[in-house]
Amino acid sequence: MESIQIILSKDSDGKDINLLNMSLDETKSLRQILDAFIKIVEHEADLNLKIGVKQGSAVPLMLSPDNQMEVVYNKIKDAHENSPERDNLYVNELNVIRDVIDDKFDFDIVYNRESSVKESLKPLFTKRFRNRRVRRVYRNDFSVKFIDGWLEQNGGVKPNFHLVVNDEKITIQCNHEEARKVNPFLYNEIKISAWTKDKNGRIQYSFCDIYAGKSEDYYYDFKKFFNELKDKKGTEPFHLISEKLEGFYDGQNYSGAKKFIRVFLSNYASPVYLRTILVISKGFKDHEDLSEILAEVENKLTLKIGKVY
């Protein structure tokens, strides 16, 4: 039967550890070690692992009647060697064990193999174990549609307005301020952008921006840009957004930049998009025309990934 044992021989004062006469701190330490073992055993549910304390001594142990302890041993080694494949649960629980025993006990950690060969694992616990960095994967549900239609109705208990596009009526959700913004165009053709979301097989539209007068050209420009963006992969979105924003900034077209950034203020915008905007716009953070909308971008990104700076 294979096992990994933690042998607690003496306390920090050099006194022998007596399982029948342990101090409160020593008892808590033993419990923490056993709790760490429990989490590892639960994590390895496919293995036949058991936990115990060696009779008559302060030796918590993990054992395998089926000689599967080598799996645990190899994962401890992976954690020690900072293997790219190391298991973060092991890292966390091994650090718990290390913190408990390092300053409080004279100890050894022994791997007892089936062949009766014993190996001290104490050298593996000389320094803290480091977590493997896990790249977070974010869903990108960002979708925006540019719509040219006839504004037929505006209002309601829940603010919204209706556009007629090719004889089809589309309901655009909005807030009161946005409803007032489009109201002057009632019974006229208008060009807008709207964020879209598929809900139970139906497309929901939420108002983003309107393009009228001098800003009407942006409608066609942005429509083409965002059709291209949705097909970009890897670092391509970063370069595409960067190039577009830098073009606005180089030409000192801050109203155009603001209009462009506005399209990304969706709750579903990818963190990659938002971070790119902040990186390229770093020098304009306090600009009178851009500070407010860049603060909105930062807030959106913070809600997604935590502190940005």
N, C-alpha and C positions, 0 to 999 in steps of 0.2 A: 504494500500500500504506500503510495507516494504522499508526501505532505510538505507544506511550507510552514515552518514554526518560527515564532518570534519568542526568543528566550530572554525573559526579563530576570536577570540574575541579581542585580543590586540596584538600590535607589541612588539618587544623586549624592547622598551622604556616605555611600559605600556600604550601606547595611543590606543584608540579604533580604530578598523579597519573599515573604511568607504568605501564601495564598489564603491561609486561615487568619491572618492578622494584618490586613492591608489597610493603609490610611485611606481617607476619603479621596484624596487626589490620585492615589495609585489605582483605586477602584474605578474612578472616572476614566483614567487613562486606559485601563483594560477594556472598559466598555466601548471607548472610542475605537480601539483597534478591532474589536469584534464587530462593531457597526460597519467599519470599512470593509471587513471580510464579508459581511452580509451583503453589502451593495455589489461587491465583485461577484459573489455567488449568484445573486439575482440576475446580474448582467449576463452571466454565463449559464443561462437556464438550460442550454442543450447539453451541458456537461454534468456528470454525476459528482458534484462537490459537496463536501460536508464541512461543518465548523465545530470546533470544540476547544476545551482547555485541558491540557495534559494533567492527569490526576496527580494531586499533591504538589504541583508547581505552578508558577505564573508563566505558563507557556501557551498562549493562544495559538491555535493552529487551524490551517485549512487542509483538508485531506481529500484524496480521491480513491475510493475502493477500486475504480476501473483504470487507475493509473493514467488519468488525463491531466495531471498537474503540470505536465510540460507545456500545455497551452497557456496556463497562467504564468509560468516561469518565462516563456518567450515574450509574453506581453510586458512583463516587468523589465526585461532586457530592452525591449523596444522603447519603453518609456525612458530608461536610463540613457540610451544611445540617441535620443531625440530622432528616432526613426520617423520618416514622413508618414508611415502607416500607424504610428502609435495611437493608442486608444485613450481619449481624454478622460473617460471615466476612471481608468486605471491611474492616470496621472493625478487626478484629484484625490482619489482614495489613498494612493501611495504617499502623497504629500501629507495627508491627515496622519497616517502612521508615522511618517518621519518626524513630523512636528511633535507628536506625542512622546516618542522615545528618545529623540536626539539629545535633549538636555536633562531628561529626568531619570534615565536608567543606564546602567551598564548592560549592554544587550548584544545579542547576535540574532541574525536571521538566517535560517538554514533550510536549504532545499534537500529533502531526503528522497533520493531516487529509488525506484523499484530494485535496482541492483545493489542497494545498501550503500551506494556512494553518496557522501554528503558534500554539499557545496555551500559555503558561506556567501550569502547575498548582501552582507553588510556593506561591502565596498560600493554597491550600487546605490546606497542611501546616503552617500557622503554629501551630496548637494541636492537641492530641490529639483523636482521633476518639472519640466516645462510643457505646457499645453500645446498641442498642435493647433496652429491657426486654421480655422475653418472659414472658407470663403462663403459669405452669405449670398444666397441666390434670391434675387427679388423678382417677383412676377412683374412683367411689364404689360399692364392692361390699358396703357395710354392709347386713346383713340380720339381723333378729332375729325370732324367733317365740315367742309365749307359748303354752305347752302345758299343758293340764289332763289328767292321765292317771293310770293305775294303775301304781305302782312295783312291777314284777314281779321284777326281778333286779338285783343290784348286785355288781360284782366283775369278775374276769378278770385275765389277765396284764397286758393293757393296760387300765387303769381305764376302765370305762364302766358305764352302767346302762340298763335297758330300761323304757320306758313303754309301756303299752297304751292306745291312744287309738282309740275306735270300732272295737275288734277288730283294730286294726293295731298291730304292734309297732315302736317307734321306738328306735333305739340312740343314746344321748347320750354323746359322748366327754367325758371329764373327767380330772382328776388325782386323786391319792390323797386329798388333803385334801377335795376336793369330793365324792368318793365317800363319805367318812365323814360329810360334812355331810348328805347325803340318806339315809343308811342308817337313821336312826331312823324313817323313813317307809315302810320296806319293807312291801309288801303293804297299802299304803294309797294313797288318791288324793292326789296332790300337784300343786301349781301351780308351774311353773318358766318361766324364759325361757332360750332357747338361740340362739346365733348360728348362722346357716345359711350354707352355701356349696354351690353346684352343682359337683360334680366328676364329669366324664364322664357327665352326665345323671342322676346320683344326688345327692340332698340329704344333706349331712353336717351333723350337729348337734353343737355344742360347748356344754357347760354354761356358763350365764352366772350365774343367780341363782335362789333359791328364795323363794317367798312363802307364809309359813305364820304362823298366829297373828295377832298385831297387824299384820303386814306384808301380810296377804292382800289387803287392799283395794287395795294398790299394783298387784297383778296386773291388775285390771280397768282401773285408771287408766292404767297404762303401756301396756297393750295398745291402748287407744284412742289414746293419744298417738302411739305409734310407727306406727300405721296411717296417721295423718294426716301424720306427718313424711316418710314415703317418697314422698309426692306433692308435696311442697313444692319450689319452684324459686327460683333467684336468692337474694335476701336473706331469703326467707320462713323457711328453717330457722333462721337466726340469731335472728329475732324469736320464733319458736315456742319454741326452747330457752331463750332469755333469759327469756321470760315465765314459763316453768315453773320455772326455777331461782330466779328472784327471788321467786316465790310461796313456795317452801320457805324461803328466807332471811328474808323478811319475817315469816314465821310462826315463825321460829327452829326450824324442823323440820329439824334437821341430819341426823337418821337417814334421813328421807325423801329429802333431797338426795343423801346418800351412796348410797342405793339406786338413785336415778335415774341418777346419774353412772356407777354400776357398769355399766349396760347399754351404755355407750359404749366400754368398755374392750376392744373387739374390734380385732384387727390390721387389720381392713378398714374401720374407722370413718373417715369423711371428715375431712380436716384442718379443714374448716370447722366441723364439729361440735365437735372437740376444742378448737380455738382459742376458739370461743364460750364453752365451759365455763370456760376459763381467764380470759377477759376478765371474765365476770360474777362469777367466784369470786375475783377478785384480792384483795379485802379479807379473804378467808378462808384465804389460803395457809398461814398458821401456826395455824389453828384446830385445837384438839386432836382434834376429831371428823372433820376434813376434810383435814388436811395430807397424810396418807398417800395417800389416793385421788387428790388433786389432783396429787401428785408422779407418780403412775402415768399420769395424763392427759398431763402435761408430757413424760414419757418417751416415750409413744406418739407424741406430736406431733413430738418431736425426731427420732425415728427416721424419720419421714416427710419432714420439711422441713428438718432441720438445727436449729441453735441457735434456741430460741424467744425468749429475752429478750436 
